[in-house]
């Protein structure tokens, strides 16, 4: 396991370049539900297929995917995280360390927590905060349980980080507006934020299934790459002369055919 320390977001709330680079080619906790996406008949679901091809594209191109849709509630969550973290620190009497990513024993797996909590005796814990719309926040409070849709992310975190003993799932009122200027809690203070703790020992079976599913997912990514290599043979790079125009593949001879005054460069012809 390795902890990468970098800022996940810039001061403008946008995801940092370091964050994108750390995710390149890795299966990550935020997409754990996609890794588990199979139909009742065991057929790969559309979300898993799309995520598999996304990882393939990243590996082949060396460029991290940056086109994920960010909804208004997601933006609200990003801007509300610092407040949620501070309120948690005051309530629990602990310090939360912000890190970029925890890379698992399998370096192709990563988890970007909202914070790490170091306890006495070297015990490691973490927080995952969500700042959804007020109605969703109240529904979670009313149910008194972590929403099922968020559980795979936590199972993946435990899988990725063996020393992790528990995760505090934080839900904070994100308001009801789509206007970034209006993000923030609107409920009375007692309802603004609450925490539900999930211990590793409560979900050992799910962690094991998450590990199995992730190993299978990464194997499928590799198999897809090998299949694409077989279907798309190597293409020889065009022969270049001393001076050309980069990826356009234009040589001096090509330019001279169009411009008889070309003498190797326009600077030389002036």
Secondary structure, 3 states (H helix, E strand, C coil): CEEECCCCECCCCCECHHHHHHHCCCEEHHHHHHHCCECCCCCECHHHHHHHHHHHHHHHHCCCCCCCCCCHHHHHHHHHHHHHHHHHHHHHCCCEECCCEEECCCCCEEECCCEEEECHHHCEEEEEEECCCHHHHHHHHHHCCCCHHHHHHHHHHHHHCCCEEEEEEEEECCCCCCCHHHCCCCCCHHHHEEEEEEEHHHCHHHHHHHHHHHHHHHHHHHHHHHHHHHHCCCCCCCCCCCCCCHHHCCCHHHHHHHCCCCCCCHHHHC
